């Protein structure tokens, strides 16, 4: 763990975005106490064509990923 609370075993912790070079992303899986599963829905970007290679430089959302928590096996409350 580093001073910013980031896990040290993550890759691409702060990637610089090719589509917006003045911006940096943050890998949520590298933030202590957070997980990609903490979000109800996430946009899924069509990853075959980079926005910089597309006319107008737009991002194409292919769909949404939804996480639904499953009750533990044997849980009779649901």
N, C-alpha and C positions, 0 to 999 in steps of 0.2 A: 504494500500500500504506500502510495506517495503522499506528499504533504497536501495534495488537493483531494485526497480521499479516493483516488483512482486505483483500481486493481492493477498490479504490475504485470500480470500474465496476459493481458489483452493485446491484440494486434490492432493496428489502425485506430489508436485511441483518439487522435485529433486529426483526421484526414483533411487536407486542403482540397476543396471542391474544384474539379476541373470546370464545371459549368459556371461557377462563380468563384474565381480564384481569390477574391478578397474575403471569402468566407471559409470558416473551418467547421466541420461537423464534429459531433461527439458521439462516440460509440456508447450507447446507454448501458450496454452490458459491462462496461468498464467503470461505472459509477457505483461506489459502495452502497448497498441497500436498494439498488434498482435493477430491473430486469426488463427485457423487451415484453415480457408477459404482464407487466404492470399497466399496459395500455389496452383499452377495450378494443380498439380497431387501429390498424396501421395501413397507410396506403402502400400498395405494391407497385413499384415503377417498372415499366417495360424496360428490361435491361439489355436488349440486343443492340439498340442504337443510343449512343450518348447524346444528350441534349445539344452539345456543341456541334454535333454532326447532323442535326436535324434542322430543316428550314425554320427560321425564327427562334431557334434555340430553346424550344419548349420541352417540358417534361411530359411524358405520356404515362398516366396512371392506368395500369392494366386491371386493377381491382383493389379489393381491401381484404386484409387478413384479420380475422376476428378470433380472439382467444376467449374460450369459455371454460371456466374451472369445472372440473369433474369432481363430484363428491367421492370421498374415499370408498374403496370396495367394502361392501358390507354396511354402508351408511344407510339406515332405514328412514331417515328424516326426509328424504326427497322422493 
